[in-house]
Amino acid sequence: MTTTAPHIDRPRTTAEGRTALRPRRSVPWGKIAAWAVMVIFLLITLFPFYWMLRTALSSNNALATDPASLLPVGLNTGGFERVFGLQDVETAISQGGSGASINFWRYLLNSVIVATTVTIIQTFSCAMAAYAFSRLRWRGRDTVFLIFLGSLMIPQIFTLLPNFILIKNLGLVDTLLGIMLPTLFISSFAIFFLRQFFNNISREVEEAALIDGASKARVFFTLILPMASAPLATLALLTYMTAWNEYFWSLMVSYTDQSRVLTVALGVFRAQAPGTGPDWSGLMAATLVAAAPMLLLFALFAKKIVNSIGFSGIK
Amino acid sequence: MSTATTSTRSVPTRRRRKDDTKLALLFIAPASVGLLVFLVWPLLTGIYYSFTEYTTLTPPQWVGLENYSRLLADPIFWTSLRVTVLYVAINIGVQTVVALVIAVLMQRLTQSTVLRSLVLAPYLVSNVVAAIVFLWILDTQMGVFNIFLQWIGFDPIAFWASETWVIPTVALVNVWRHMGYTALLLFAGLQSIPAFLYEAARTEGAGEITMFRRITLPLLRPILALVLIMTIIGSFQVFDTVSVTTQGGPADASKVLQMYIYENAFAQYEFGYASALSVALLVILMVITFAQYWMSRAGQSDLD
């Protein structure tokens, strides 16, 4: 390999008559086929999103007569109105809704509170721990870090039941705090992720600040945190997504509207099928609304998230 | 890595450092509380509960191995284990192949971030959203996929209500949600393969398929193994999709282990037995993790 490599590089630098790139065949069939496969995968990936929108904008009664139309049938916003609780009970039932009240804004607020609080506190708490594991010197550091790392291997299912009993004994069942507590302070992954980054920050900057008389804590707050703003933002986004989409634990802890988050509410909404069958238009409107904040966040930060995935997954 | 170690070693000689123990303890305090209270303690109590009869109304009663002998004789446990393994096999098998194809196509065709973002879209929605959307698309009467099947001349399939189809269906829904993410992980691995290897192979007349077999696959293997193990462990914990769609039915055909654990805990209030079931799942996951560790070591040696 080493002998051929320079040989390949040569034609690229010298401006010879033939192109430096690979010789072109007349019709690149292979490339066309490859793109065709890619397009098919993209269609499979994106079609369900379109179908959500198309169904949400249809009316249930019209759906039954023309379920395969690619465009919305009986175009209306009834589905969204039911989700936001803007329809009176009779209209809702006549349009195929269950007529049960859906406290959508409450669930949205709950989801926002849970995801935001967990993201802020967890990211901060894990950043502090990561700093201690990366830049502070203390006895037992490596051992304690190994214990943290080891906890990555504990599957969620295993902690769910004992944690539920604990939350129950603390009287926190059906509260937002009860939903948040288990992940509020810790994500071993976050500590691992940030420690990798802190390890790579140059020592010189830190040394300079220390010579100027800054304390280590001050260095962390005024120097390290701002320098790590990019990975912190990435981590915060991933944490927000995880917290927003979390279902199992919330399902266990939440019983009523006061602590019900959107994912759990969707499950409940789905189970409230009226006699005639599920309110598909309303359900699709609800899923779309529940997914919208994440899709919006993603649209804003797509590049950052996409580029961080290789880093978070492999390194 | 080597630069980091040399710099830490040279620092103490340049400057005397005071010990940061106090600050460190302060800094790791919140995370440690979280770790001890919500990860380590539940791990220990969970194991303890598995040896008790515990209905949450009365305190746990020590019953020794009773839950475990019950588990071994419980046909539903074995069904749920079989169903879970079937789910994992289909989910991981399809997902890995599809993700590998997408990753290679992305690498060989375009480096577009837009394309990579689009592929990731399903990963952003929750399992619950994915489940409900496919509940609709795959509906027996009105689902667009069944209408399409009829249009090309097949009979409609009761994806969610058929004992044969329900697990493949759940598995494929989760493939849809995760394939883009897995593809991006593999794509990141592909990026680390030096481009000149492909150039060299091409001048020697190698086609795309030969290059895939001789360059891509062998060099991607360590990352592929890592991704595989992460996704296997993740997919053993399937619950959300089943909970929203079939609740384990029809006739236990989609009763995955987590569903069975949930039922035991919250429908029967048998926390002791549910804990024993969780221990069984934990043991399975540990075996997989160790197998992975062993395999990745074996894999490393022949890659160097």
Interface residues (C-beta under 8 A of the other chain):
Chain A: M1 T4 A5 H7 I8 D9 R22 G30 K31 A34 W35 V37 M38 F41 L42 I44 T45 L46 P48 F49 W51 M52 T55 L63 A64 P67 A68 I121 S125 C126 M128 A129 Y131 A132 F133 L136 R137 W138 R139 R141 V144 I147 F148 S151 M153 I154 P155 Q156 I157 F158 T159 L160 L161 P162 N163 F164 I165 L166 K168 L181 P182 T183 L184 F185 I186 S188 I191 N199 N200 R203 E207 K216 A217 F220 M241 W244 N245 E246 Y247 F248 L251 M252 T263 L266 G267 R270 P278 W280 L283 M284 T287 A290 A291 M294 L295 F298 A302 K303 I305 V306 N307 I309 G310 F311 G313 I314
Chain B: A4 S7 V11 R15 R17 D19 D20 T21 L23 A24 L25 F27 I28 P30 A31 S32 V33 G34 L35 V37 F38 L39 V40 W41 P42 L43 T45 G46 Y49 T56 V98 V101 I102 L105 M106 R108 L109 T113 V114 L115 R116 S117 L118 V119 L120 A121 P122 L124 V125 S126 N127 V128 V129 A130 I132 V133 F134 L135 W136 I137 D139 Q141 M142 G143 V144 I147 F148 W151 W176 M179 G180 Y181 L184 L185 F187 A188 G189 Q191 F196 L197 E199 A200 R202 T203 E204 E208 I223 L226 V227 M230 I233 F236 Q237 F239 D240 S243 V244 Q258 I261 Y262 A265 F266 F271 A274 S275 S278 V279 L281 L282 L285 M286 T289
